[in-house]
Protein backbone atom coordinates (compact mmCIF):
# COMPACT_ATOMS: atom_id res chain seq x y z
CA UNK A 1 0.00 0.00 0.00
CA UNK A 2 1.16 3.53 -0.67
CA UNK A 3 -0.59 5.26 2.21
CA UNK A 4 2.69 6.44 3.69
CA UNK A 5 2.62 9.32 1.17
CA UNK A 6 -0.89 10.49 2.06
CA UNK A 7 -0.84 13.71 4.05
CA UNK A 8 -4.42 13.63 5.39
CA UNK A 9 -6.56 11.11 7.34
CA UNK A 10 -8.04 8.30 5.29
CA UNK A 11 -10.90 6.02 6.35
CA UNK A 12 -11.72 2.42 5.49
CA UNK A 13 -14.63 0.14 6.26
CA UNK A 14 -14.26 -3.63 6.30
CA UNK A 15 -16.51 -6.50 7.23
CA UNK A 16 -15.71 -7.85 10.68
CA UNK A 17 -14.93 -11.30 9.23
CA UNK A 18 -12.60 -9.93 6.53
CA UNK A 19 -8.96 -10.97 7.07
CA UNK A 20 -7.86 -7.74 5.31
CA UNK A 21 -8.25 -6.04 8.68
CA UNK A 22 -4.80 -7.33 9.64
CA UNK A 23 -3.31 -5.79 6.50
CA UNK A 24 -4.83 -2.42 7.32
CA UNK A 25 -3.53 -2.63 10.88
CA UNK A 26 -0.02 -3.44 9.64
CA UNK A 27 -0.19 -0.38 7.40
CA UNK A 28 -1.04 1.89 10.33
CA UNK A 29 -4.85 1.98 10.38
CA UNK A 30 -6.51 2.05 13.78
CA UNK A 31 -10.04 0.93 14.66
CA UNK A 32 -12.34 3.90 15.28
CA UNK A 33 -15.64 2.09 15.77
CA UNK A 34 -16.87 -1.43 15.43
CA UNK A 35 -20.31 -2.93 14.98
CA UNK A 36 -21.32 -6.56 14.85
CA UNK A 37 -20.81 -6.58 11.07
CA UNK A 38 -18.35 -3.79 10.21
CA UNK A 39 -15.12 -2.25 11.39
CA UNK A 40 -14.47 1.43 10.70
CA UNK A 41 -10.77 2.24 10.55
CA UNK A 42 -8.74 5.37 9.96
CA UNK A 43 -5.20 6.04 8.84
CA UNK A 44 -3.78 9.24 10.27
CA UNK A 45 -0.27 10.00 9.03
CA UNK A 46 2.26 11.35 11.47
CA UNK A 47 2.87 15.03 10.83
C-alpha positions in Angstrom: 0.0 0.0 0.0 1.2 3.5 -0.7 -0.6 5.3 2.2 2.7 6.4 3.7 2.6 9.3 1.2 -0.9 10.5 2.1 -0.8 13.7 4.1 -4.4 13.6 5.4 -6.6 11.1 7.3 -8.0 8.3 5.3 -10.9 6.0 6.4 -11.7 2.4 5.5 -14.6 0.1 6.3 -14.3 -3.6 6.3 -16.5 -6.5 7.2 -15.7 -7.9 10.7 -14.9 -11.3 9.2 -12.6 -9.9 6.5 -9.0 -11.0 7.1 -7.9 -7.7 5.3 -8.2 -6.0 8.7 -4.8 -7.3 9.6 -3.3 -5.8 6.5 -4.8 -2.4 7.3 -3.5 -2.6 10.9 0.0 -3.4 9.6 -0.2 -0.4 7.4 -1.0 1.9 10.3 -4.9 2.0 10.4 -6.5 2.0 13.8 -10.0 0.9 14.7 -12.3 3.9 15.3 -15.6 2.1 15.8 -16.9 -1.4 15.4 -20.3 -2.9 15.0 -21.3 -6.6 14.9 -20.8 -6.6 11.1 -18.4 -3.8 10.2 -15.1 -2.3 11.4 -14.5 1.4 10.7 -10.8 2.2 10.6 -8.7 5.4 10.0 -5.2 6.0 8.8 -3.8 9.2 10.3 -0.3 10.0 9.0 2.3 11.3 11.5 2.9 15.0 10.8 
